[in-house]
């Protein structure tokens, strides 16, 4: 049995972030299993207890010390105004882990083209606090109403404008809406409460978890290129590899050859391999990376 004082209560986001969070933990080295009927995912670490909660509520439960740490969006962190520590930006090139925008939009052809045009008007949104702060910053007074869903269909009959989250803009276009302003750009964040960070055991556990999660994210767009190179061609090969990749050069049994490996951006590989081969590199291998720990 694990002592409750030596168990980390971790909030896993339910909904759009759920599957990508599971993938992130897998790359970080954890087997996180989420059942369709249970709000208590299992993880292959007896010192971690997972709870599945919607991102909208996550920061509040962390602040109240019901959870020690969690993953939620910057948008909901700011919306709740929770007093928690932001430990890491988990932006990654995966579905729902990139940048999402909260935009103010109105109906195409309407008279509302700027936030100033909404003075005294009605705005529907799920993010009431965020919208009210944006209006205050712009010096505009308007009526902000909480929307329970299908926000994009409300203009012009049920609202004059909306503030809604948009990743691609396709839903806005489908409902003939025009973007007036970007209210906030949000990415997933790893957060913790101050009491957990003040506890020596929990602080170490949280720091190690953060290290592994960030290591998986850093590796998401990179691969290792390994190759054998004639000693006479080392300079030409090194000149082709990205300067920041800090290649490793190792000796081989054949003293006329060396092995060179380097971590590079995956998107560069197709443009690197042909010239590397042209200057003498042979046996070129591209290998995936699960984690990069700085």
N, C-alpha and C positions, 0 to 999 in steps of 0.2 A: 504494500500500500504506500501511496505517496502522501507525505505530510501536506496539508492544505497550504501551509506557509511556504512550501516548496513546490507550488503548482501555479503556473501562469495561466490566467484566464484571458483567452484570446478571442476577439470578435472577428468573425468571418462574414464579409458582406453578402447578403442574400440578394438575388436578382441579377441585374445585368453584369455585375462584377464577379459573380459566383464562379463560373466555369474558368475564367481566366485566372482567378485567384488560386484555384485548385492546380492549374498548370504551373503557376509561379512557384507554389510550394513544392511541386514535384521536381522542378528544376533546381530548387534550393536543397533538395535531398529529403523531403518529407513525403510520406504517403498519407495524404489528406483525403478522406472518403466522406462524401456528403450524400446522405440518404434523402430520398424525396419526401419522406414523412417525418424525419427527425430534425429537430433544431439543435442537435448536439452532434456535429461531425466528429468522426474519429480521426486520430492522428497517431502515428507510430512513435510518439514521444510521451511517456507516462507523466512527464513534468508539465505538459501543456493540456489544458482543457479548452476545447473550442465551443463557441456558441454562435449560431447563425442568426444574424440580425440585419434588418434593412439599414442601408447606409444612412438614411435620413435620421435614424435614432442613435446611431453608433456613438457619436462624440458625447452625447449626453450621458450614456451609460459608462463611458470611460471616465468622464469628469466625476461622476458619482461613485467611482471606485467599485462598481459592480463588475466591470472589466478592467484588467490591467493595461491592455493594449489592444489595438484593433487596426483594421484597414477601412478607410472611408474616403469619400471625396472631399477635396478642399471646399467645394460648394456647400456641402452639408455641415462641414466644420464651421464655416463662417455663418451659415444660416442659424445654427443653434447658439453661436457665440460661446461655446464651451471653453472653459479654461483648462486646456490640455497641452501637452508638449507635442509639437510636430517633429518627428524624428527623421523622416525621409520622404522625398518625393518619389513615388513608385511609377512614374511615367515610363511606359514601355511600348514597343511596337506591336502590340497585340490588341485584339478586339476589346473595346471599352476601357483599356488602360492608357489610351492616348489622351490628347487634349480634347475636352468637350467644352462647348461654348453655351453660356446662357445668354440668349438674345432677346431684345425687345422687338416685337414685330406687330405689324398691323396689316389690314387687308389691302391687297393691290387696288389702286385706284381711289383709296380713301384719302381724306385730307390730313391724315396723321403721318408726317414724314420725319419728325424730330420729337424728342422727348418734351420739348417746350410746348408742342401742340397738344399734349395730353393733360394740361392743367385743368383740373375739375372733372376729368374723364374717369372711366372705369378700366382697370387693368386686372386681368386674371392671371394667376400664377400659383405654382406649388411652393415657390420660394418667396414668401411674403416679406420676411425680414430683409433679404437681399435686395428685393425690389424697392422697399421703402428707403433703404440706405442710399440706393442709387438715385432715387428721386430727390432725396434730401441734398445729396451732393450737387445735383443739377439745379437746385432751388425751385423744384416743381412740386405742387401739392395736387395729388390725385387720389382716387379711391382704389385701394388695392384689395382684391378679394381672393381668398384661397380657392384654388381649383382642385377638384378631386380627380381629375383626369380628363383626357380628350381636350386638353387646353387649346390645341391648335384649331379646333372647329368653332370656337366661341366668337371670334370677330366675324361680322360686325354686330350680330344680333345680341349676344350675351355679354360682350365686352368690346371696348373700343380698341384695345390692344392687349397683348399678352407678353409675359416674360417666360420663356420656356427653354429647355435644354435642347441643343441641336448638335449632332456629331457630323452629319453630312449635309443637312439642310433639305433633304428629300421630302420630309414630312411637311415642312413649311411650303415648299414649292407645290406639293400635291394639294394643299389647301389654299393656294393663291395668296400667300402671305409674303410681305416684304420685310426684310430686316432693317430696323431703324438704328439700333445700337447693339454693340456687344457689351453686356453688363458684367460678365465674368468669364475668364477661362479657367477651367478646373482640371486637375489630375488627381489620381488616387494618392492618398497619404497614409503613412504608417504613424500612428499616434499612440501616446501612453499617458497615464495620469501621473501626477507629481509624486503621489505616495509610493507608487510602484518603483519609480526611478530613485526614490530615497531609500528603498529597501535594497541592501547589498546583493542578496541572492537574485531578486527579480531584475535588478538593473543589469547584472551580468547576463542573465537569460535573455532579456530583451535585446541587449546589444549584440549577442551572438546570432539571434534570429534576424535582426536587421542586417547584419553583415552577410548572412547567407542569402537573404532576399535580394539585397542590392547586388551581390555577386552574380546572381542569376540574371538580373536585369542588365548588368553591364555586358554579360556574355551574349545577350539576345541577338545582337547584330554583328557578332564577330565570329571568326573561325580561325583555326590554325592552319597555316600553309607550311608543309615540310617538304624538303627536296634534297637530293644529292647534287653536289656542285663540284666540278673540277677546280682544283686550287687556283688554276690560272684564270678562272672566271669569277672568283669571289667578289671582286670590286664591282663588276658589272651587275651581278645579282643584287648585292646590297644597295646599289644605287637605284634599283627599280623598286625595292620594297619601301613602304611608307616610313618616313623618318621617325614617327612616334611608335613604331612597332617593336623597337629594340630587339632585333633578331638574335637568336642563339646560334653560335657556330660551334660544331662539335667535330672532333676527329673521327675518322673511320679506319677500319683495318687496312684499307688501301690508302697509303699515305698521299696519293695524288688527288684524293677526293675528300670533301668535308660534307657534313650534314648541316643544313641551315633550316631553322624553323622560325616562324614569326606569327604573331597574332595580328590579323588584319580585318578591316571591315568587309563583311560578306559581299556587299555590293560592289567591291573593287576587284573581286576574284577573277571574274571573266575577262577583265582588262589586264590583269597581271600575268595570268598563266601563259598566254602566247609569247609575250616578250621575254619572260623568264626562260621558257623553253628555247627561244631563239638565241639567247646568250649562253646556253650550255647547261641549264638546270635539267635534271632528269629525275624520274621517279617522283614526280610532284604529287603530293597527297593533300587533299582538303579534308579537315577533320572538324566536327562540331565541338563546341565548348559549352559546358553546363554552367560553370561559374568562373568569374574573374574576381579575385579578392585583392583590392589595392593595399 
